[in-house]
Amino acid sequence: MRHAATRRTLAPYEEVQTLPHYLVGEALDGVLYVSSPPTARAQGLTPLLGRAPEGWWWTAEPRLLLGEDVLVPDLAGWVGGRPATLPDGSFIDRVPDWVCEVLTPATAKLDLTLKLPRYARAGIRHAWVINPVHRVVEMFRLDHERWMLTHTLVGEELVRAEPFLRADLPLTPFWTQA
């Protein structure tokens, strides 16, 4: 997946809506990032979607409207059920409680340097970063708009960690795509 960044004059919400359905658009600080769909990552996420812990609702690649920014995490979750979408049905403006980014060579820079800080500014309480090549999961908790690394797991098949302390979640779907 390649990212192309361009400065635009339309509002990010409007600009993302003008993209063809086969492209993923994200807008951060007035810059539009366009990429092809992350099919390999989406396949790795599919087995997890049916395993959301009790009380959580998860979805893959939601289009989040966070203030003026549009972000598309690989996976996001909300406590207490499915959040409402905007009237057009394509954007969620409720801040998730947890996001997960699966790194690829094409997405790592954007995910780590721009998206993670933006998630912190939005008040998302938990973030996971998965590196399938090295089989590493880093888990972060928000502490005063800064991420605090709480756990680093290497090569684990199952994980039980914040914010899902009551569920064993499989990581093998991510390792098989590396």
PAPAGU-720576 format. One line per 3 residues: number of its first residue (from 1); their letters; for each residue x, y, z of N, C-alpha, C, O, CB. Coordinates in nm, 2 decimals, padded with zeros to 4 digits, always signed. Glycine has a CB too. Layout:
// PAPAGU-720576
NUM	A	X,Y,Z,X,Y,Z,X,Y,Z,X,Y,Z,X,Y,Z ~ ...;
// end
This chain:
// PAPAGU-720576
1	MRH	+00.08,-00.12,+00.00,+00.00,+00.00,+00.00,+00.09,+00.12,+00.00,+00.18,+00.13,+00.08,-00.10,+00.00,+00.12 ~ +00.06,+00.22,-00.09,+00.14,+00.34,-00.09,+00.05,+00.45,-00.05,-00.07,+00.45,-00.07,+00.19,+00.36,-00.24 ~ +00.11,+00.55,+00.01,+00.04,+00.67,+00.06,+00.09,+00.79,-00.03,+00.21,+00.80,-00.05,+00.07,+00.70,+00.21;
4	AAT	+00.00,+00.87,-00.07,+00.03,+00.99,-00.14,-00.03,+01.11,-00.05,-00.15,+01.10,-00.02,-00.03,+00.99,-00.29 ~ +00.05,+01.21,-00.03,+00.00,+01.32,+00.05,-00.01,+01.44,-00.03,+00.08,+01.48,-00.11,+00.09,+01.34,+00.18 ~ -00.12,+01.52,-00.02,-00.14,+01.64,-00.09,-00.21,+01.74,-00.01,-00.30,+01.70,+00.07,-00.21,+01.62,-00.23;
7	RRT	-00.18,+01.87,-00.02,-00.26,+01.97,+00.05,-00.38,+02.01,-00.04,-00.37,+02.02,-00.16,-00.17,+02.10,+00.07 ~ -00.49,+02.02,+00.03,-00.62,+02.05,-00.04,-00.69,+02.17,+00.02,-00.65,+02.21,+00.12,-00.71,+01.92,-00.04 ~ -00.79,+02.22,-00.06,-00.86,+02.33,-00.01,-01.00,+02.29,+00.05,-01.06,+02.37,+00.12,-00.88,+02.43,-00.12;
10	LAP	-01.05,+02.18,+00.01,-01.18,+02.13,+00.07,-01.16,+02.09,+00.21,-01.05,+02.06,+00.25,-01.24,+02.02,-00.02 ~ -01.27,+02.08,+00.29,-01.26,+02.03,+00.42,-01.23,+01.88,+00.41,-01.27,+01.81,+00.32,-01.40,+02.05,+00.50 ~ -01.15,+01.83,+00.51,-01.11,+01.69,+00.50,-01.23,+01.59,+00.48,-01.22,+01.50,+00.40,-01.04,+01.65,+00.62;
13	YEE	-01.34,+01.61,+00.55,-01.46,+01.53,+00.54,-01.50,+01.52,+00.40,-01.53,+01.42,+00.34,-01.57,+01.58,+00.63 ~ -01.51,+01.64,+00.33,-01.56,+01.65,+00.19,-01.46,+01.59,+00.10,-01.50,+01.52,+00.00,-01.58,+01.79,+00.16 ~ -01.33,+01.61,+00.12,-01.23,+01.56,+00.03,-01.23,+01.41,+00.03,-01.22,+01.34,-00.07,-01.09,+01.61,+00.07;
16	VQT	-01.23,+01.35,+00.15,-01.23,+01.20,+00.16,-01.35,+01.14,+00.09,-01.34,+01.04,+00.03,-01.23,+01.16,+00.31 ~ -01.47,+01.21,+00.10,-01.59,+01.16,+00.03,-01.58,+01.16,-00.12,-01.65,+01.09,-00.19,-01.71,+01.24,+00.07 ~ -01.49,+01.25,-00.18,-01.48,+01.25,-00.32,-01.39,+01.14,-00.38,-01.39,+01.13,-00.50,-01.43,+01.39,-00.36;
19	LPH	-01.32,+01.07,-00.30,-01.24,+00.96,-00.35,-01.32,+00.84,-00.40,-01.42,+00.82,-00.35,-01.14,+00.92,-00.24 ~ -01.26,+00.77,-00.50,-01.33,+00.65,-00.54,-01.34,+00.55,-00.43,-01.25,+00.55,-00.34,-01.26,+00.59,-00.67 ~ -01.43,+00.46,-00.44,-01.46,+00.36,-00.33,-01.34,+00.27,-00.31,-01.32,+00.21,-00.20,-01.58,+00.28,-00.36;
22	YLV	-01.25,+00.25,-00.41,-01.14,+00.16,-00.39,-01.02,+00.22,-00.33,-00.91,+00.15,-00.32,-01.11,+00.10,-00.53 ~ -01.02,+00.35,-00.29,-00.91,+00.41,-00.22,-00.95,+00.45,-00.08,-01.06,+00.47,-00.05,-00.87,+00.54,-00.30 ~ -00.85,+00.45,+00.01,-00.87,+00.49,+00.15,-00.81,+00.63,+00.16,-00.70,+00.65,+00.13,-00.80,+00.38,+00.24;
25	GEA	-00.89,+00.72,+00.22,-00.85,+00.85,+00.24,-00.84,+00.89,+00.39,-00.94,+00.86,+00.46,-00.94,+00.95,+00.16 ~ -00.73,+00.95,+00.43,-00.72,+01.00,+00.56,-00.67,+01.14,+00.55,-00.59,+01.18,+00.46,-00.62,+00.91,+00.65 ~ -00.72,+01.23,+00.64,-00.68,+01.37,+00.64,-00.63,+01.41,+00.78,-00.71,+01.40,+00.88,-00.79,+01.46,+00.60;
28	LDG	-00.51,+01.46,+00.79,-00.45,+01.50,+00.92,-00.39,+01.64,+00.90,-00.31,+01.66,+00.81,-00.34,+01.40,+00.97 ~ -00.43,+01.73,+00.98,-00.38,+01.87,+00.98,-00.38,+01.93,+00.84,-00.29,+01.99,+00.80,-00.24,+01.86,+01.03 ~ -00.49,+01.91,+00.77,-00.51,+01.96,+00.64,-00.44,+01.89,+00.52,-00.45,+01.94,+00.41,-00.46,+02.10,+00.64;
31	VLY	-00.38,+01.78,+00.55,-00.31,+01.70,+00.44,-00.39,+01.58,+00.42,-00.42,+01.50,+00.51,-00.16,+01.67,+00.48 ~ -00.42,+01.55,+00.29,-00.49,+01.43,+00.25,-00.39,+01.32,+00.22,-00.30,+01.34,+00.14,-00.59,+01.46,+00.13 ~ -00.41,+01.20,+00.28,-00.33,+01.08,+00.25,-00.42,+00.98,+00.19,-00.52,+00.94,+00.24,-00.26,+01.03,+00.38;
34	VSS	-00.38,+00.94,+00.07,-00.46,+00.84,-00.01,-00.38,+00.72,-00.03,-00.26,+00.72,-00.06,-00.50,+00.90,-00.15 ~ -00.44,+00.60,+00.00,-00.38,+00.47,-00.02,-00.47,+00.37,-00.08,-00.59,+00.39,-00.08,-00.32,+00.42,+00.11 ~ -00.42,+00.26,-00.13,-00.50,+00.15,-00.17,-00.55,+00.08,-00.05,-00.49,+00.08,+00.06,-00.42,+00.06,-00.27;
37	PPT	-00.66,+00.00,-00.07,-00.71,-00.07,+00.05,-00.61,-00.18,+00.10,-00.54,-00.24,+00.03,-00.84,-00.15,+00.01 ~ -00.61,-00.19,+00.23,-00.51,-00.28,+00.30,-00.57,-00.42,+00.30,-00.60,-00.47,+00.41,-00.48,-00.24,+00.44 ~ -00.58,-00.49,+00.19,-00.64,-00.62,+00.19,-00.58,-00.73,+00.28,-00.65,-00.80,+00.34,-00.65,-00.67,+00.05;
40	ARA	-00.44,-00.73,+00.28,-00.38,-00.83,+00.36,-00.41,-00.81,+00.51,-00.43,-00.90,+00.59,-00.22,-00.83,+00.34 ~ -00.40,-00.68,+00.55,-00.43,-00.65,+00.69,-00.57,-00.68,+00.73,-00.61,-00.73,+00.83,-00.40,-00.51,+00.72 ~ -00.66,-00.65,+00.63,-00.81,-00.67,+00.66,-00.83,-00.82,+00.68,-00.92,-00.86,+00.76,-00.89,-00.62,+00.54;
43	QGL	-00.77,-00.91,+00.60,-00.78,-01.05,+00.62,-00.74,-01.09,+00.76,-00.80,-01.18,+00.82,-00.71,-01.13,+00.51 ~ -00.63,-01.04,+00.81,-00.58,-01.07,+00.94,-00.68,-01.02,+01.05,-00.68,-01.09,+01.15,-00.44,-01.01,+00.96 ~ -00.75,-00.92,+01.02,-00.84,-00.86,+01.12,-00.97,-00.94,+01.13,-01.04,-00.94,+01.23,-00.87,-00.72,+01.10;
46	TPL	-01.01,-01.00,+01.02,-01.14,-01.07,+01.01,-01.17,-01.17,+01.13,-01.27,-01.16,+01.19,-01.16,-01.14,+00.88 ~ -01.07,-01.26,+01.16,-01.10,-01.35,+01.27,-01.12,-01.28,+01.40,-01.18,-01.33,+01.49,-00.98,-01.45,+01.28 ~ -01.06,-01.16,+01.42,-01.08,-01.09,+01.55,-01.21,-01.03,+01.56,-01.26,-01.01,+01.67,-00.97,-00.99,+01.56;
49	LGR	-01.28,-00.99,+01.45,-01.40,-00.92,+01.46,-01.51,-00.99,+01.53,-01.59,-00.93,+01.61,-01.45,-00.88,+01.32 ~ -01.51,-01.12,+01.52,-01.61,-01.20,+01.59,-01.57,-01.23,+01.73,-01.65,-01.30,+01.80,-01.63,-01.33,+01.51 ~ -01.46,-01.19,+01.78,-01.41,-01.22,+01.91,-01.40,-01.09,+02.00,-01.33,-01.09,+02.10,-01.27,-01.28,+01.91;
52	APE	-01.48,-00.99,+01.97,-01.48,-00.87,+02.06,-01.53,-00.92,+02.20,-01.63,-00.99,+02.21,-01.58,-00.76,+02.00 ~ -01.45,-00.88,+02.30,-01.49,-00.91,+02.44,-01.63,-00.86,+02.47,-01.68,-00.76,+02.41,-01.39,-00.86,+02.54 ~ -01.69,-00.92,+02.57,-01.82,-00.88,+02.61,-01.83,-00.74,+02.65,-01.74,-00.69,+02.72,-01.87,-00.97,+02.73;
55	GWW	-01.93,-00.67,+02.60,-01.94,-00.53,+02.62,-01.87,-00.44,+02.52,-01.89,-00.31,+02.53,-01.89,-00.49,+02.76 ~ -01.80,-00.49,+02.43,-01.73,-00.42,+02.33,-01.79,-00.44,+02.19,-01.85,-00.54,+02.16,-01.58,-00.46,+02.33 ~ -01.78,-00.34,+02.11,-01.81,-00.35,+01.97,-01.69,-00.31,+01.89,-01.63,-00.20,+01.91,-01.93,-00.26,+01.93;
58	WTA	-01.64,-00.39,+01.79,-01.52,-00.37,+01.71,-01.56,-00.36,+01.57,-01.66,-00.42,+01.52,-01.42,-00.48,+01.73 ~ -01.48,-00.29,+01.49,-01.50,-00.28,+01.35,-01.36,-00.26,+01.28,-01.28,-00.20,+01.34,-01.60,-00.18,+01.30 ~ -01.35,-00.31,+01.16,-01.22,-00.30,+01.09,-01.24,-00.17,+01.00,-01.34,-00.15,+00.94,-01.19,-00.42,+01.00;
61	EPR	-01.13,-00.09,+01.00,-01.12,+00.02,+00.91,-01.23,+00.12,+00.91,-01.29,+00.16,+00.81,-01.09,-00.03,+00.77 ~ -01.27,+00.16,+01.03,-01.38,+00.27,+01.04,-01.32,+00.40,+00.99,-01.21,+00.43,+01.02,-01.44,+00.27,+01.18 ~ -01.41,+00.48,+00.93,-01.37,+00.62,+00.90,-01.41,+00.71,+01.02,-01.53,+00.74,+01.04,-01.43,+00.67,+00.76;
64	LLL	-01.31,+00.75,+01.10,-01.33,+00.83,+01.22,-01.32,+00.98,+01.18,-01.22,+01.02,+01.12,-01.24,+00.79,+01.33 ~ -01.42,+01.05,+01.22,-01.41,+01.20,+01.21,-01.37,+01.25,+01.35,-01.46,+01.26,+01.44,-01.55,+01.26,+01.16 ~ -01.25,+01.30,+01.36,-01.19,+01.35,+01.49,-01.17,+01.50,+01.47,-01.06,+01.53,+01.42,-01.07,+01.27,+01.53;
67	GED	-01.26,+01.58,+01.50,-01.25,+01.72,+01.48,-01.25,+01.74,+01.33,-01.34,+01.71,+01.26,-01.12,+01.78,+01.54 ~ -01.14,+01.81,+01.28,-01.13,+01.83,+01.13,-01.05,+01.72,+01.06,-01.04,+01.72,+00.94,-01.05,+01.96,+01.11 ~ -01.01,+01.62,+01.14,-00.93,+01.51,+01.08,-01.01,+01.39,+01.05,-01.11,+01.36,+01.12,-00.81,+01.47,+01.17;
70	VLV	-00.97,+01.31,+00.95,-01.04,+01.18,+00.92,-00.93,+01.08,+00.93,-00.82,+01.09,+00.86,-01.10,+01.19,+00.78 ~ -00.95,+00.98,+01.01,-00.85,+00.87,+01.03,-00.92,+00.74,+01.01,-01.03,+00.72,+01.04,-00.78,+00.88,+01.17 ~ -00.84,+00.64,+00.96,-00.89,+00.51,+00.94,-00.80,+00.41,+01.01,-00.70,+00.36,+00.95,-00.90,+00.48,+00.79;
73	PDL	-00.82,+00.38,+01.13,-00.74,+00.28,+01.20,-00.77,+00.14,+01.14,-00.88,+00.12,+01.08,-00.76,+00.28,+01.35 ~ -00.68,+00.04,+01.16,-00.70,-00.09,+01.11,-00.82,-00.16,+01.19,-00.90,-00.23,+01.13,-00.58,-00.17,+01.12 ~ -00.83,-00.13,+01.31,-00.93,-00.18,+01.40,-00.96,-00.08,+01.51,-00.87,-00.01,+01.56,-00.89,-00.32,+01.46;
76	AGW	-01.09,-00.07,+01.54,-01.13,+00.02,+01.65,-01.24,-00.04,+01.73,-01.31,-00.12,+01.68,-01.17,+00.16,+01.60 ~ -01.24,-00.01,+01.86,-01.34,-00.06,+01.95,-01.40,+00.04,+02.04,-01.34,+00.13,+02.09,-01.29,-00.18,+02.02 ~ -01.53,+00.02,+02.07,-01.60,+00.10,+02.16,-01.67,+00.02,+02.27,-01.72,-00.09,+02.25,-01.71,+00.18,+02.09;
79	VGG	-01.66,+00.07,+02.40,-01.73,+00.00,+02.51,-01.87,+00.04,+02.50,-01.91,+00.16,+02.48,-01.66,+00.04,+02.65 ~ -01.96,-00.05,+02.52,-02.10,-00.02,+02.52,-02.18,-00.03,+02.39,-02.29,+00.02,+02.39,-02.12,+00.11,+02.58 ~ -02.12,-00.08,+02.29,-02.20,-00.10,+02.17,-02.16,-00.02,+02.06,-02.07,+00.07,+02.07,-02.34,-00.08,+02.20;
82	RPA	-02.22,-00.04,+01.95,-02.19,+00.03,+01.82,-02.22,+00.18,+01.83,-02.33,+00.22,+01.87,-02.27,-00.04,+01.71 ~ -02.13,+00.26,+01.79,-02.15,+00.40,+01.78,-02.23,+00.44,+01.66,-02.23,+00.37,+01.56,-02.02,+00.48,+01.78 ~ -02.31,+00.55,+01.67,-02.39,+00.60,+01.56,-02.29,+00.66,+01.45,-02.18,+00.70,+01.48,-02.49,+00.70,+01.61;
85	TLP	-02.34,+00.65,+01.33,-02.26,+00.71,+01.22,-02.33,+00.85,+01.19,-02.44,+00.88,+01.23,-02.26,+00.62,+01.10 ~ -02.25,+00.93,+01.11,-02.31,+01.06,+01.07,-02.43,+01.03,+00.98,-02.44,+00.92,+00.93,-02.20,+01.15,+01.00 ~ -02.51,+01.13,+00.95,-02.63,+01.10,+00.87,-02.61,+01.03,+00.73,-02.69,+00.96,+00.69,-02.70,+01.23,+00.84;
88	DGS	-02.49,+01.06,+00.67,-02.46,+00.99,+00.55,-02.42,+00.84,+00.57,-02.40,+00.77,+00.47,-02.36,+01.07,+00.47 ~ -02.40,+00.80,+00.69,-02.37,+00.66,+00.72,-02.23,+00.62,+00.70,-02.19,+00.50,+00.72,-02.45,+00.58,+00.64 ~ -02.14,+00.71,+00.67,-02.00,+00.67,+00.63,-01.89,+00.71,+00.73,-01.78,+00.66,+00.72,-01.97,+00.72,+00.50;
91	FID	-01.92,+00.80,+00.83,-01.82,+00.84,+00.92,-01.87,+00.82,+01.07,-01.99,+00.83,+01.09,-01.79,+00.99,+00.90 ~ -01.78,+00.79,+01.16,-01.81,+00.78,+01.30,-01.75,+00.90,+01.37,-01.63,+00.92,+01.35,-01.77,+00.64,+01.36 ~ -01.82,+00.98,+01.44,-01.76,+01.09,+01.51,-01.75,+01.07,+01.66,-01.71,+01.16,+01.73,-01.84,+01.22,+01.48;
94	RVP	-01.78,+00.95,+01.71,-01.76,+00.92,+01.85,-01.62,+00.86,+01.87,-01.58,+00.76,+01.79,-01.87,+00.82,+01.90 ~ -01.54,+00.91,+01.96,-01.40,+00.87,+01.98,-01.40,+00.72,+02.03,-01.47,+00.69,+02.12,-01.33,+00.96,+02.08 ~ -01.33,+00.63,+01.96,-01.32,+00.50,+02.01,-01.25,+00.49,+02.15,-01.17,+00.58,+02.18,-01.25,+00.41,+01.91;
97	DWV	-01.27,+00.38,+02.21,-01.20,+00.36,+02.34,-01.06,+00.29,+02.31,-00.97,+00.29,+02.40,-01.28,+00.27,+02.43 ~ -01.05,+00.23,+02.20,-00.93,+00.15,+02.16,-00.91,+00.15,+02.01,-01.01,+00.14,+01.94,-00.93,+00.00,+02.22 ~ -00.78,+00.16,+01.97,-00.75,+00.15,+01.83,-00.63,+00.05,+01.81,-00.55,+00.04,+01.90,-00.72,+00.29,+01.76;
100	CEV	-00.62,-00.01,+01.69,-00.51,-00.10,+01.66,-00.46,-00.07,+01.52,-00.54,-00.06,+01.43,-00.56,-00.25,+01.68 ~ -00.33,-00.05,+01.51,-00.27,-00.03,+01.38,-00.18,-00.15,+01.35,-00.10,-00.19,+01.44,-00.19,+00.10,+01.38 ~ -00.19,-00.21,+01.23,-00.10,-00.31,+01.19,+00.00,-00.25,+01.09,-00.04,-00.21,+00.99,-00.18,-00.43,+01.13;
103	LTP	+00.12,-00.26,+01.13,+00.23,-00.19,+01.05,+00.26,-00.27,+00.92,+00.27,-00.39,+00.92,+00.35,-00.17,+01.13 ~ +00.28,-00.19,+00.82,+00.33,-00.25,+00.69,+00.44,-00.15,+00.65,+00.45,-00.04,+00.70,+00.22,-00.26,+00.58 ~ +00.53,-00.19,+00.56,+00.63,-00.09,+00.52,+00.57,+00.04,+00.46,+00.63,+00.14,+00.48,+00.72,-00.16,+00.41;
106	ATA	+00.46,+00.03,+00.40,+00.40,+00.15,+00.34,+00.32,+00.23,+00.44,+00.30,+00.35,+00.42,+00.30,+00.10,+00.23 ~ +00.28,+00.17,+00.56,+00.20,+00.25,+00.65,+00.27,+00.29,+00.78,+00.22,+00.37,+00.85,+00.08,+00.17,+00.68 ~ +00.38,+00.23,+00.81,+00.45,+00.25,+00.94,+00.47,+00.39,+00.97,+00.44,+00.44,+01.08,+00.57,+00.17,+00.95;
109	KLD	+00.53,+00.47,+00.88,+00.56,+00.61,+00.91,+00.44,+00.69,+00.94,+00.44,+00.76,+01.04,+00.63,+00.67,+00.79 ~ +00.33,+00.68,+00.86,+00.21,+00.75,+00.89,+00.15,+00.70,+01.02,+00.11,+00.79,+01.10,+00.11,+00.73,+00.77 ~ +00.14,+00.57,+01.04,+00.08,+00.52,+01.16,+00.15,+00.57,+01.29,+00.09,+00.61,+01.39,+00.08,+00.37,+01.16;
112	LTL	+00.28,+00.56,+01.29,+00.36,+00.59,+01.41,+00.38,+00.74,+01.44,+00.37,+00.78,+01.55,+00.49,+00.52,+01.41 ~ +00.41,+00.81,+01.33,+00.45,+00.95,+01.35,+00.33,+01.05,+01.35,+00.34,+01.16,+01.41,+00.55,+00.99,+01.25 ~ +00.23,+01.02,+01.28,+00.11,+01.11,+01.27,-00.01,+01.06,+01.33,-00.08,+01.14,+01.41,+00.09,+01.14,+01.12;
115	KLP	-00.05,+00.94,+01.30,-00.18,+00.89,+01.35,-00.18,+00.87,+01.51,-00.27,+00.91,+01.57,-00.22,+00.76,+01.28 ~ -00.08,+00.80,+01.56,-00.07,+00.78,+01.70,-00.08,+00.91,+01.79,-00.16,+00.91,+01.88,+00.05,+00.70,+01.74 ~ +00.00,+01.01,+01.75,-00.02,+01.13,+01.83,-00.16,+01.19,+01.82,-00.21,+01.25,+01.91,+00.08,+01.24,+01.78;
118	RYA	-00.22,+01.18,+01.70,-00.35,+01.23,+01.68,-00.46,+01.16,+01.76,-00.55,+01.22,+01.81,-00.39,+01.23,+01.53 ~ -00.44,+01.03,+01.77,-00.53,+00.95,+01.85,-00.52,+00.99,+02.00,-00.62,+01.00,+02.07,-00.49,+00.80,+01.84 ~ -00.40,+01.02,+02.04,-00.38,+01.07,+02.18,-00.45,+01.20,+02.20,-00.52,+01.22,+02.30,-00.23,+01.08,+02.21;
121	RAG	-00.44,+01.30,+02.11,-00.50,+01.43,+02.12,-00.66,+01.41,+02.12,-00.73,+01.49,+02.18,-00.46,+01.52,+02.00 ~ -00.71,+01.31,+02.06,-00.85,+01.28,+02.05,-00.90,+01.22,+02.18,-01.02,+01.22,+02.21,-00.89,+01.19,+01.94 ~ -00.81,+01.17,+02.26,-00.85,+01.11,+02.39,-00.88,+00.96,+02.39,-00.94,+00.91,+02.48,-00.97,+01.18,+02.44;
124	IRH	-00.83,+00.89,+02.28,-00.85,+00.75,+02.28,-00.77,+00.69,+02.39,-00.65,+00.72,+02.40,-00.81,+00.69,+02.13 ~ -00.82,+00.60,+02.47,-00.76,+00.56,+02.59,-00.65,+00.45,+02.57,-00.56,+00.44,+02.65,-00.86,+00.51,+02.69 ~ -00.67,+00.37,+02.47,-00.58,+00.25,+02.45,-00.55,+00.24,+02.30,-00.63,+00.26,+02.21,-00.64,+00.12,+02.50;
127	AWV	-00.42,+00.20,+02.27,-00.38,+00.18,+02.13,-00.28,+00.06,+02.13,-00.20,+00.04,+02.22,-00.31,+00.30,+02.07 ~ -00.30,-00.02,+02.03,-00.21,-00.13,+02.01,-00.14,-00.11,+01.87,-00.21,-00.07,+01.78,-00.28,-00.27,+02.01 ~ -00.01,-00.14,+01.86,+00.06,-00.14,+01.74,+00.11,-00.28,+01.71,+00.19,-00.33,+01.80,+00.17,-00.03,+01.74;
130	INP	+00.07,-00.34,+01.60,+00.12,-00.48,+01.57,+00.21,-00.47,+01.46,+00.19,-00.42,+01.35,-00.01,-00.56,+01.54 ~ +00.33,-00.53,+01.48,+00.43,-00.55,+01.37,+00.43,-00.70,+01.34,+00.50,-00.78,+01.41,+00.57,-00.50,+01.42 ~ +00.36,-00.74,+01.23,+00.35,-00.88,+01.19,+00.49,-00.94,+01.15,+00.50,-01.06,+01.16,+00.25,-00.90,+01.09;
133	VHR	+00.57,-00.86,+01.09,+00.70,-00.91,+01.04,+00.79,-00.96,+01.16,+00.85,-01.07,+01.15,+00.78,-00.81,+00.97 ~ +00.79,-00.89,+01.27,+00.87,-00.92,+01.39,+00.79,-00.99,+01.50,+00.84,-01.02,+01.60,+00.94,-00.80,+01.44 ~ +00.66,-01.00,+01.47,+00.57,-01.07,+01.57,+00.57,-01.00,+01.70,+00.58,-01.06,+01.81,+00.60,-01.21,+01.58;
136	VVE	+00.56,-00.86,+01.69,+00.56,-00.78,+01.81,+00.43,-00.70,+01.83,+00.38,-00.65,+01.73,+00.68,-00.68,+01.81 ~ +00.38,-00.70,+01.95,+00.26,-00.62,+01.98,+00.30,-00.52,+02.09,+00.35,-00.56,+02.20,+00.14,-00.70,+02.02 ~ +00.29,-00.39,+02.06,+00.31,-00.29,+02.17,+00.17,-00.24,+02.21,+00.09,-00.20,+02.12,+00.40,-00.17,+02.11;
139	MFR	+00.15,-00.23,+02.34,+00.03,-00.18,+02.39,+00.05,-00.05,+02.47,+00.14,-00.05,+02.56,-00.04,-00.29,+02.48 ~ -00.03,+00.04,+02.44,-00.02,+00.18,+02.50,-00.15,+00.22,+02.58,-00.26,+00.18,+02.54,+00.01,+00.28,+02.40 ~ -00.13,+00.29,+02.68,-00.24,+00.35,+02.76,-00.22,+00.50,+02.75,-00.11,+00.55,+02.77,-00.25,+00.30,+02.90;
142	LDH	-00.32,+00.58,+02.74,-00.32,+00.72,+02.74,-00.29,+00.78,+02.88,-00.36,+00.74,+02.97,-00.44,+00.79,+02.67 ~ -00.20,+00.87,+02.89,-00.17,+00.93,+03.01,-00.14,+01.08,+02.99,-00.03,+01.12,+02.94,-00.04,+00.87,+03.09 ~ -00.24,+01.17,+03.01,-00.23,+01.31,+02.99,-00.19,+01.34,+02.84,-00.09,+01.41,+02.82,-00.13,+01.37,+03.08;
145	ERW	-00.27,+01.29,+02.75,-00.24,+01.31,+02.60,-00.11,+01.26,+02.55,-00.06,+01.30,+02.45,-00.25,+01.46,+02.57 ~ -00.05,+01.17,+02.63,+00.08,+01.10,+02.58,+00.06,+00.95,+02.60,-00.01,+00.91,+02.69,+00.20,+01.15,+02.67 ~ +00.12,+00.88,+02.51,+00.11,+00.73,+02.52,+00.22,+00.68,+02.62,+00.33,+00.72,+02.61,+00.13,+00.67,+02.38;
148	MLT	+00.17,+00.59,+02.71,+00.26,+00.52,+02.80,+00.26,+00.37,+02.75,+00.15,+00.31,+02.75,+00.21,+00.54,+02.95 ~ +00.38,+00.32,+02.72,+00.39,+00.18,+02.68,+00.36,+00.09,+02.80,+00.44,+00.11,+02.90,+00.53,+00.15,+02.62 ~ +00.26,+00.01,+02.80,+00.23,-00.08,+02.91,+00.28,-00.22,+02.90,+00.32,-00.29,+02.99,+00.08,-00.08,+02.93;
151	HTL	+00.28,-00.27,+02.77,+00.33,-00.41,+02.75,+00.39,-00.42,+02.61,+00.35,-00.35,+02.51,+00.21,-00.51,+02.76 ~ +00.49,-00.50,+02.59,+00.54,-00.54,+02.46,+00.55,-00.69,+02.46,+00.61,-00.76,+02.55,+00.69,-00.48,+02.44 ~ +00.48,-00.75,+02.37,+00.47,-00.90,+02.36,+00.54,-00.94,+02.23,+00.52,-00.87,+02.12,+00.32,-00.95,+02.36;
154	VGE	+00.61,-01.05,+02.23,+00.69,-01.09,+02.12,+00.65,-01.24,+02.09,+00.66,-01.33,+02.18,+00.84,-01.08,+02.13 ~ +00.59,-01.26,+01.97,+00.56,-01.40,+01.93,+00.45,-01.47,+02.00,+00.43,-01.59,+01.98,+00.68,-01.48,+01.94 ~ +00.37,-01.40,+02.08,+00.26,-01.47,+02.15,+00.15,-01.51,+02.06,+00.13,-01.45,+01.96,+00.21,-01.37,+02.26;
157	ELV	+00.09,-01.63,+02.09,-00.02,-01.68,+02.01,-00.15,-01.62,+02.06,-00.24,-01.59,+01.98,-00.02,-01.83,+02.01 ~ -00.16,-01.60,+02.19,-00.28,-01.55,+02.25,-00.24,-01.43,+02.34,-00.13,-01.44,+02.40,-00.36,-01.65,+02.33 ~ -00.33,-01.33,+02.36,-00.29,-01.22,+02.45,-00.41,-01.19,+02.53,-00.53,-01.19,+02.49,-00.25,-01.10,+02.36;
160	RAE	-00.38,-01.15,+02.65,-00.49,-01.10,+02.75,-00.42,-00.98,+02.81,-00.34,-00.99,+02.89,-00.53,-01.21,+02.86 ~ -00.47,-00.86,+02.77,-00.40,-00.74,+02.81,-00.50,-00.62,+02.80,-00.61,-00.63,+02.74,-00.28,-00.70,+02.73 ~ -00.46,-00.51,+02.86,-00.55,-00.39,+02.85,-00.58,-00.36,+02.71,-00.50,-00.37,+02.62,-00.48,-00.27,+02.92;
163	PFL	-00.71,-00.31,+02.69,-00.82,-00.30,+02.78,-00.90,-00.43,+02.79,-01.02,-00.42,+02.84,-00.90,-00.18,+02.74 ~ -00.85,-00.54,+02.74,-00.93,-00.66,+02.73,-00.88,-00.77,+02.83,-00.83,-00.87,+02.79,-00.93,-00.72,+02.59 ~ -00.89,-00.74,+02.96,-00.83,-00.83,+03.06,-00.91,-00.96,+03.08,-00.86,-01.05,+03.15,-00.81,-00.75,+03.19;
166	RAD	-01.03,-00.96,+03.03,-01.11,-01.08,+03.05,-01.13,-01.17,+02.93,-01.21,-01.26,+02.93,-01.25,-01.04,+03.09 ~ -01.05,-01.15,+02.82,-01.06,-01.22,+02.70,-00.92,-01.26,+02.65,-00.83,-01.18,+02.65,-01.14,-01.15,+02.59 ~ -00.91,-01.38,+02.60,-00.79,-01.42,+02.53,-00.81,-01.40,+02.38,-00.90,-01.45,+02.32,-00.76,-01.58,+02.55;
169	LPL	-00.72,-01.31,+02.32,-00.74,-01.27,+02.18,-00.62,-01.34,+02.10,-00.51,-01.33,+02.14,-00.73,-01.12,+02.17 ~ -00.66,-01.40,+01.99,-00.55,-01.46,+01.91,-00.47,-01.36,+01.82,-00.53,-01.27,+01.77,-00.62,-01.56,+01.81 ~ -00.34,-01.38,+01.82,-00.26,-01.30,+01.74,-00.21,-01.37,+01.61,-00.15,-01.31,+01.52,-00.14,-01.25,+01.82;
172	TPF	-00.23,-01.50,+01.61,-00.18,-01.58,+01.49,-00.23,-01.53,+01.36,-00.16,-01.55,+01.26,-00.22,-01.72,+01.51 ~ -00.35,-01.47,+01.35,-00.39,-01.42,+01.21,-00.30,-01.32,+01.16,-00.28,-01.31,+01.04,-00.53,-01.37,+01.22 ~ -00.24,-01.24,+01.25,-00.14,-01.14,+01.21,-00.01,-01.20,+01.17,+00.05,-01.16,+01.07,-00.12,-01.03,+01.32;
175	WTQ	+00.03,-01.30,+01.24,+00.16,-01.36,+01.21,+00.16,-01.44,+01.08,+00.26,-01.44,+01.01,+00.20,-01.46,+01.32 ~ +00.05,-01.49,+01.04,+00.04,-01.57,+00.91,+00.05,-01.48,+00.79,+00.08,-01.53,+00.68,-00.08,-01.65,+00.91 ~ +00.02,-01.35,+00.80,+00.03,-01.26,+00.69,+00.17,-01.20,+00.67,+00.19,-01.12,+00.57,-00.07,-01.16,+00.70;
178	A	+00.26,-01.22,+00.76,+00.39,-01.15,+00.75,+00.47,-01.21,+00.64,+00.58,-01.16,+00.62,+00.46,-01.17,+00.88;
// end
